Amino acid sequence: MLMIRFARRGKKNSPFFRVLVSEKTKDLYGTALEEVGWYSPAAPGKPSELKEDRIRYWLSHGAQASPAVHNLLLAKKVIEGKKVSVYSPKKRAKKE
């Protein structure tokens, strides 16, 4: 299954993310099918650049966006829909 997801780059305390299309089981830091943009949450002026036509192409061919990338695409108005919860807390074991 193809996924559109983040690959973290950058120095400590200044993250920079590449937005990649790759197989879900493959390593993010190996070879990817295509780099479709980047996102830098620490950049003040221009925090991201996305290739919207290529993202729509991969989504139309069955690729799934990770929850974090899905929310970024919603914010940039590349796709429409509802936000997805990125963090799901672990269930605690019940005490008997």
C-alpha positions as CSV (number, residue, x, y, z in Angstrom):
1,M,0.0,0.0,0.0
2,L,1.3,3.4,-0.9
3,M,1.5,6.1,1.8
4,I,2.1,9.9,1.7
5,R,4.0,10.6,4.8
6,F,6.7,12.8,6.5
7,A,10.4,11.9,6.7
8,R,12.1,14.0,9.4
9,R,15.3,15.9,8.5
10,G,17.1,18.8,10.0
11,K,19.0,19.4,13.2
12,K,18.1,18.9,16.8
13,N,15.3,21.3,17.9
14,S,14.8,22.6,14.3
15,P,12.8,19.9,12.4
16,F,12.3,19.9,8.7
17,F,10.0,17.3,7.0
18,R,10.0,16.0,3.5
19,V,6.6,14.8,2.2
20,L,7.2,11.5,0.4
21,V,5.3,8.9,-1.5
22,S,6.6,5.4,-0.6
23,E,5.5,1.9,0.1
24,K,4.1,1.6,3.7
25,T,6.6,-1.1,4.7
26,K,9.7,0.6,3.2
27,D,12.2,2.7,5.2
28,L,11.5,6.5,5.0
29,Y,15.2,7.3,4.7
30,G,15.8,4.9,1.8
31,T,14.5,5.3,-1.7
32,A,11.0,6.7,-2.1
33,L,8.8,6.8,-5.2
34,E,8.6,10.6,-5.3
35,E,9.1,13.6,-3.1
36,V,6.0,15.7,-3.3
37,G,6.9,18.6,-1.1
38,W,8.4,19.8,2.2
39,Y,7.1,21.2,5.5
40,S,9.1,23.2,8.1
41,P,7.1,24.1,11.2
42,A,10.0,26.4,12.5
43,A,10.2,28.5,9.3
44,P,8.6,31.9,9.9
45,G,7.9,33.1,6.3
46,K,7.2,30.1,4.1
47,P,6.6,27.0,6.2
48,S,5.7,24.6,3.3
49,E,5.7,23.9,-0.3
50,L,3.6,21.1,-1.8
51,K,3.2,19.8,-5.3
52,E,-0.6,19.8,-5.3
53,D,-1.1,18.2,-8.7
54,R,1.2,15.3,-7.9
55,I,-0.4,14.8,-4.5
56,R,-3.8,14.6,-6.1
57,Y,-2.4,12.2,-8.7
58,W,-1.1,9.8,-6.1
59,L,-4.3,10.0,-4.0
60,S,-6.3,9.2,-7.1
61,H,-4.1,6.1,-7.7
62,G,-4.9,4.7,-4.3
63,A,-2.2,6.2,-2.0
64,Q,-3.3,7.0,1.6
65,A,-2.1,10.0,3.5
66,S,-0.8,9.6,7.1
67,P,-2.9,11.4,9.7
68,A,-0.4,14.2,10.1
69,V,0.0,14.7,6.3
70,H,-3.8,14.5,5.9
71,N,-4.3,17.4,8.4
72,L,-1.6,19.4,6.6
73,L,-3.3,18.9,3.2
74,L,-6.6,20.0,4.7
75,A,-5.0,23.2,6.1
76,K,-3.4,24.0,2.7
77,K,-6.8,23.2,1.0
78,V,-5.3,20.5,-1.2
79,I,-8.1,18.1,-0.2
80,E,-11.4,18.5,1.6
81,G,-12.8,16.6,4.6
82,K,-12.5,16.5,8.4
83,K,-9.4,16.5,10.5
84,V,-8.1,13.2,11.7
85,S,-6.9,12.6,15.3
86,V,-3.1,12.2,15.1
87,Y,-2.6,11.1,18.7
88,S,-4.5,8.2,20.2
89,P,-3.8,7.6,23.9
90,K,-3.0,4.1,25.0
91,K,-5.7,2.2,26.8
92,R,-4.9,1.5,30.4
93,A,-5.4,-1.9,31.9
94,K,-8.3,-2.2,34.3
95,K,-7.4,-3.0,37.9
96,E,-9.3,-6.0,39.3
